[in-house]
Amino acid sequence: MIELLALSKTDGWAIIRSERGLQLLRPPYTETQCPMIQDVDAARLLAEPGFNALTEKIVKPDLGGIIAHIKETTAKTVGPEQVAQVREAARQLLIDAPPDRIRHSLRRVRTEFLPQCQFDPALRVLSILAGSKAAMADPQLQTEILKLLEESVSLQQQNKSEKRKTDRANFFKKISRLAGFFEAGTSRIFQPG
Amino acid sequence: MPTSVSHASPPPLLDLFALAKDNDNNVERQFLEASAGTSLQAEALSTMSQQILYSGKVTKNMHLGVLGDLLVNGKLENVHAWARNKAGSGNPLDWLKEKIGWAYSWHERRMLFEGYFVNGQEFLYGALNIGSLGATHYGNVSIVIDDVFLQNSPVTYLEGDSLELFLDSNDQLILPTLKKSISSQTQRHHLMAFKHRFRLDGTPQEDWPKMVCSKNEFVEVIFLQPLERSHITRVLIDAEFYNRLQDQLEAINFQLQEEVPPELATYVQVIEVLKKYNIRLETLS
């Protein structure tokens, strides 16, 4: 059993007690982010603003349960204004990104998003990248972005029309199956005795 | 039958900052003696003291939430000020006990140390640093405190962790040791260099920053609260941590994150305030 002893809601730092002893738990909650600490370290951490010992007892059978509890508790602290601020910062990050970072994003679009037909995020990122400072300063990079943007739009349309075809085919298949069932049923009902 | 009770008055509080100034001559003399001559050790000692004098900074490790709090509210106060504000006319100790929970008895040792000094409950702690990330257990960001603020404020440099070095197992202050192991702002470079005099020879110069300031090894710095946002000249951030946050932020554009983790929200808030107040963010490995 693992007990959650303390939590800092603004950044997800936590202190737990397990069979191994006292541990500090930090996002992204991997093995390297869970060092063993002493009580005296805990006292120092808890003297900092926002890091508080818990007044209720939270015990979970494993670390996964503790992490899920931390994530659930801390997620509530992020309000809509903060979410909007993060989204804007994320957009700005792409606007200010250096050329190598932009090429990295282009590669992700090409190799991850388009093959998985995730067109909306791909198009959004490409539209931001097209207006980025690096693209404005480098016509070759801008051409690369616009080409991929065009390719994405065309793939999206192609995907839509294929989806429409498949949907239509599925619809007729369903109808004909229903018609067959109906025909068989009615013939049974009206079968002369 | 009533017993007679002796009302011995408590010992007068000590002025830590005055004690530090009183020891400055001693720190300088020790250093000059050790660095006299032409041995490699003497040469290294001089090099280190120059490095501390010209690039040494006082830093304070904290986790992102604390930095966010400091930047947004404009000042950092210690836990005693927090408890006093919370308690109003009540007992601040009740608030401290609830905040620190099971670890309160460990915090009491800190309070005992502070209780020996004038303004002890106003103490803030940092470390003297020549370019490392410091004690990352206490936080993977570190603020660099303005030299001008430190030159104009009471400040004391202590050879190491005050609780380990200057409180005995009965929680009594080891005053003779304390008096010999501290300095003011003017002798900080000699205090730190002298402390490491036997390790300089065998350690390459590029490893000195981590040698003198890490979780287990530091020159502690005590100054008085509040620490204000305007006293921060730079913020150091662990490069790996920074890259992870930047990747998370970029992923928001791709909508891979459905929710915004609080750490990322705090990070963005921190970045915005740093930009607004023109405070530089530097990555360190």
Boltz contact constraints between the chains, C-beta under 6 A:
constraints:
  - contact:
      token1: [A, 8]
      token2: [B, 65]
      max_distance: 6.0
  - contact:
      token1: [A, 10]
      token2: [B, 65]
      max_distance: 6.0
  - contact:
      token1: [A, 10]
      token2: [B, 68]
      max_distance: 6.0
  - contact:
      token1: [A, 10]
      token2: [B, 262]
      max_distance: 6.0
  - contact:
      token1: [A, 10]
      token2: [B, 266]
      max_distance: 6.0
  - contact:
      token1: [A, 11]
      token2: [B, 63]
      max_distance: 6.0
  - contact:
      token1: [A, 11]
      token2: [B, 64]
      max_distance: 6.0
  - contact:
      token1: [A, 11]
      token2: [B, 65]
      max_distance: 6.0
  - contact:
      token1: [A, 11]
      token2: [B, 263]
      max_distance: 6.0
  - contact:
      token1: [A, 11]
      token2: [B, 266]
      max_distance: 6.0
  - contact:
      token1: [A, 12]
      token2: [B, 262]
      max_distance: 6.0
  - contact:
      token1: [A, 12]
      token2: [B, 263]
      max_distance: 6.0
  - contact:
      token1: [A, 13]
      token2: [B, 63]
      max_distance: 6.0
  - contact:
      token1: [A, 27]
      token2: [B, 263]
      max_distance: 6.0
  - contact:
      token1: [A, 39]
      token2: [B, 103]
      max_distance: 6.0
  - contact:
      token1: [A, 39]
      token2: [B, 106]
      max_distance: 6.0
  - contact:
      token1: [A, 40]
      token2: [B, 106]
      max_distance: 6.0
  - contact:
      token1: [A, 42]
      token2: [B, 103]
      max_distance: 6.0
  - contact:
      token1: [A, 43]
      token2: [B, 103]
      max_distance: 6.0
  - contact:
      token1: [A, 43]
      token2: [B, 106]
      max_distance: 6.0
  - contact:
      token1: [A, 43]
      token2: [B, 107]
      max_distance: 6.0
  - contact:
      token1: [A, 46]
      token2: [B, 100]
      max_distance: 6.0
  - contact:
      token1: [A, 46]
      token2: [B, 103]
      max_distance: 6.0
  - contact:
      token1: [A, 47]
      token2: [B, 79]
      max_distance: 6.0
  - contact:
      token1: [A, 48]
      token2: [B, 66]
      max_distance: 6.0
  - contact:
      token1: [A, 49]
      token2: [B, 66]
      max_distance: 6.0
  - contact:
      token1: [A, 49]
      token2: [B, 69]
      max_distance: 6.0
  - contact:
      token1: [A, 50]
      token2: [B, 65]
      max_distance: 6.0
  - contact:
      token1: [A, 50]
      token2: [B, 69]
      max_distance: 6.0
  - contact:
      token1: [A, 52]
      token2: [B, 99]
      max_distance: 6.0
  - contact:
      token1: [A, 53]
      token2: [B, 100]
      max_distance: 6.0
  - contact:
      token1: [A, 53]
      token2: [B, 101]
      max_distance: 6.0
  - contact:
      token1: [A, 74]
      token2: [B, 262]
      max_distance: 6.0
  - contact:
      token1: [A, 75]
      token2: [B, 259]
      max_distance: 6.0
  - contact:
      token1: [A, 77]
      token2: [B, 262]
      max_distance: 6.0
  - contact:
      token1: [A, 78]
      token2: [B, 260]
      max_distance: 6.0
  - contact:
      token1: [A, 78]
      token2: [B, 262]
      max_distance: 6.0
  - contact:
      token1: [A, 78]
      token2: [B, 265]
      max_distance: 6.0
  - contact:
      token1: [A, 82]
      token2: [B, 265]
      max_distance: 6.0
  - contact:
      token1: [A, 83]
      token2: [B, 260]
      max_distance: 6.0
  - contact:
      token1: [A, 85]
      token2: [B, 268]
      max_distance: 6.0
  - contact:
      token1: [A, 86]
      token2: [B, 260]
      max_distance: 6.0
  - contact:
      token1: [A, 86]
      token2: [B, 265]
      max_distance: 6.0
  - contact:
      token1: [A, 86]
      token2: [B, 268]
      max_distance: 6.0
  - contact:
      token1: [A, 89]
      token2: [B, 268]
      max_distance: 6.0
  - contact:
      token1: [A, 90]
      token2: [B, 249]
      max_distance: 6.0
  - contact:
      token1: [A, 90]
      token2: [B, 252]
      max_distance: 6.0
  - contact:
      token1: [A, 90]
      token2: [B, 253]
      max_distance: 6.0
  - contact:
      token1: [A, 93]
      token2: [B, 249]
      max_distance: 6.0
  - contact:
      token1: [A, 93]
      token2: [B, 250]
      max_distance: 6.0
  - contact:
      token1: [A, 94]
      token2: [B, 253]
      max_distance: 6.0
  - contact:
      token1: [A, 121]
      token2: [B, 254]
      max_distance: 6.0
  - contact:
      token1: [A, 121]
      token2: [B, 255]
      max_distance: 6.0
  - contact:
      token1: [A, 125]
      token2: [B, 253]
      max_distance: 6.0
